[in-house]
Amino acid sequence: MALSRKTERSRPDSSHWLMKDGHVLASLETAESRLARAKGLMGKSDFSGAYLLPHTKSVHTIGMRFGLDVAFLDDGNTVMKVISLPPNRISGYHVHAAAVLEAQAGAFERWGIAVGDVLEVSEECE
């Protein structure tokens, strides 16, 4: 299943699986509310999965205890840009982004996430 708006709104702060090319990469949490998107991963000492922020065009790591890998996704769930964001930084604003995917720094390299990849969400681990 693609990262469609229908899937994203299925339940608040939902948990699914992040997939690429039919392979599970990581567990995925989705921030649905404005408050959940604003808080993001702040307050966590580490995070092993991925965090999806729909309707987001910019993120920050102010107050974060670890750096992030950040992918800006278009409305077709294609990775448009990937950056590494150390603690206490603000990303640029990406006008064409429909969502942002975050993970602890180093995760995207392990998972093989790069510009041009089309990402998916599944409710079941295959």
MOWOHU-V365760 format. One record per pair of residues at least 4 apart in sequence whose C-alpha atoms are under 6 Angstrom apart, sorted by the first residue. I is the first residue (numbers start at 0). J is the second residue. D is the distance in whole Angstrom. If there is no record, write none. Layout:
# MOWOHU-V365760
I|J|D / I|J|D
This chain:
# MOWOHU-V365760
0|119|6 / 0|120|5 / 0|121|6 / 1|119|4 / 1|120|6 / 2|119|5 / 2|120|6 / 11|31|5 / 12|29|5 / 12|30|5 / 12|31|5 / 13|28|6 / 13|29|5 / 14|27|5 / 14|28|4 / 15|26|6 / 15|27|5 / 15|121|6 / 15|122|5 / 16|25|6 / 16|26|4 / 16|27|5 / 16|120|6 / 16|121|5 / 17|23|6 / 17|24|6 / 17|25|5 / 17|26|6 / 17|27|5 / 17|119|6 / 17|120|5 / 18|22|5 / 18|23|4 / 18|24|5 / 18|118|6 / 18|119|5 / 18|120|6 / 19|118|5 / 24|110|6 / 25|48|5 / 26|48|5 / 27|48|6 / 27|49|5 / 27|50|6 / 28|50|5 / 29|50|6 / 29|51|5 / 30|35|5 / 30|36|5 / 30|52|5 / 35|39|6 / 36|52|6 / 41|63|5 / 44|64|6 / 46|103|6 / 49|101|6 / 49|102|5 / 50|100|6 / 50|101|5 / 51|99|6 / 51|100|5 / 52|98|6 / 52|99|5 / 53|98|4 / 54|97|5 / 54|98|5 / 55|98|5 / 55|99|6 / 56|92|6 / 56|93|5 / 56|96|5 / 57|90|6 / 57|92|5 / 58|90|6 / 59|88|6 / 59|89|4 / 59|90|6 / 60|86|5 / 60|87|5 / 60|88|5 / 61|87|4 / 61|88|6 / 63|86|5 / 65|86|6 / 66|84|6 / 66|85|4 / 66|86|5 / 66|104|5 / 67|83|6 / 67|84|5 / 67|102|6 / 67|103|5 / 67|104|4 / 68|82|6 / 68|83|5 / 68|101|6 / 68|102|5 / 68|103|6 / 68|104|5 / 69|81|6 / 69|82|5 / 69|100|6 / 69|101|5 / 70|80|6 / 70|81|4 / 70|99|6 / 70|100|5 / 71|78|6 / 71|79|6 / 71|80|5 / 71|96|6 / 71|99|5 / 72|76|5 / 72|77|5 / 72|78|5 / 72|79|6 / 72|96|5 / 72|97|6 / 72|98|5 / 72|99|6 / 73|77|6 / 73|96|5 / 73|97|5 / 74|97|5 / 76|117|6 / 76|118|6 / 77|115|6 / 77|116|6 / 77|117|4 / 78|114|5 / 78|115|5 / 78|116|5 / 79|114|5 / 80|114|6 / 107|111|6 / 107|112|5
